[in-house]
Amino acid sequence: MSFVQNPKNVLHYAKVFTEFASQPLQYHIYLSGTHQVALNLSIEQYLFQKTHPDSTVLFLYVNDPCVVIGRNQNPWLEVNHALARRGVATAGSHSKDEVKVIRRRSGGGTVFHDRGNVNFSVIYPQKSFHRDKYAEMMVRAIRKTNPRARVNERHDIVLDRGPLLERQNRPDPNNTHRTSFASSESRKVSGSAYKLARGRALHHGTCLLSSPNLLSISEYLRSPAAAFMKARGVESVRSPIANILDQPEVKSGPDTSAFQHQIVEAFVQMHGLNVHELSPSVRSRSDSGTLEGNKQIASGILDERLAELDEIHREVKEIQSPKLLYEQTPQFTLSSHACDEDIRSRPPLPSWFPPSARVYLKAKQGVIIETRISLTEDARSAEEATFAGIFEKKRIMEVENFWDLFENLSERDQSFVVNMEQEIRHICAWLDLMLGKITKYPVP
């Protein structure tokens, strides 16, 4: 057995990791030693691309508070950006840190991560792909703490909250799709996303163990623009959620480190492995940064030192970039009133919204490509032309607030603004609210 005990040199540590990834090993089992979401997703992407096509990889990580949207989603539709900016307090801190919003490489819906949520990632040969395969493994791990867990028909993991069934009605305890409790009012504790490419399958998901933000998660994932925006791409499916530990049967439960060990045990048992072949840092969940490998298994703690690898460093920069988050957004429309592309009825507009105004905006890849904005019915065509000249071809991510677009206007357009300044400010304030900007002139 080759063994590396806490390699202190960054280049040595990275070299050991890349060598393990390139070897034809059957299994990799890694725990993350960092809470940086961009780095953890970049390590995951590296493992997906670089590990042997016949290998199976388990990677577990816990992130600082963040919102992660799917590959084909709209960040303005999925996220309350104003709330994310205000931030959330983390353990041991009296201040609030901004909740980062990023886009991942896989599909699926938007999720909220924090220190009470354990993320799991399994990478394996595409020929063996099945959506329930590792969801069932996660249920076996969760049931060591909470017997109410099962896989539902959407491949999510839920907790059945009903009463205990009569003994004759209880299923086989090994059945991961039914529990001994009535399935009424089930609550979701884990959702998954998938990616299939180049013969490899990636199944990753969240697992709400003990999130301190459980009651506010839905607020972070509820955009004020939802009722006014029609988007191509994938919209998230909202479900009632719960923590695994917040249940009557759970008198005391594991912390995130102990829970990760339960997942490792379930993975080891599923594949008939010997837990004693794993790195001591994985067996004891220490943060010593050891890596260990033999001809079958590589395991250990992966930490910030991997950010020095060129491939991971580049991926971190791209994941953190506004370009990936916003410019990959599918086409969408934002309209204050029903229109041909979005005939839904609208909720009442704010009392300060100009009563005769109409706002329509179309964007593609984060760039405004069409507008129809007017303030009065009798001069609608001229007003629409003026707004179009000011707004169109602007990148939404580069707009600090919409009022700033009215600086450096032509003399004719300046005259238009002077005559309608309050109405225009209110239109800009509404667009700021819808698209997560900090408005320059607060409204009543």
Beta strands, then each sheet from edge to edge (+ up, - down):
strand 1: 2-4
strand 2: 27-32
strand 3: 56-61
strand 4: 66-69
strand 5: 88-89
strand 6: 96-97
strand 7: 100-103
strand 8: 111-113
strand 9: 119-125
strand 10: 149-151
strand 11: 157-159
strand 12: 187-190
strand 13: 192-197
strand 14: 200-205
strand 15: 229-231
strand 16: 291-293
strand 17: 297-302
strand 18: 332-335
strand 19: 358-364
strand 20: 367-374
sheet 1: 1+ 16- 17+ 2+ 3+ 9- 14+ 13-
sheet 2: 7+ 4+ 8-
sheet 3: 5+ 6-
sheet 4: 10+ 11- 12+
sheet 5: 15+ 18- 19+ 20-
end
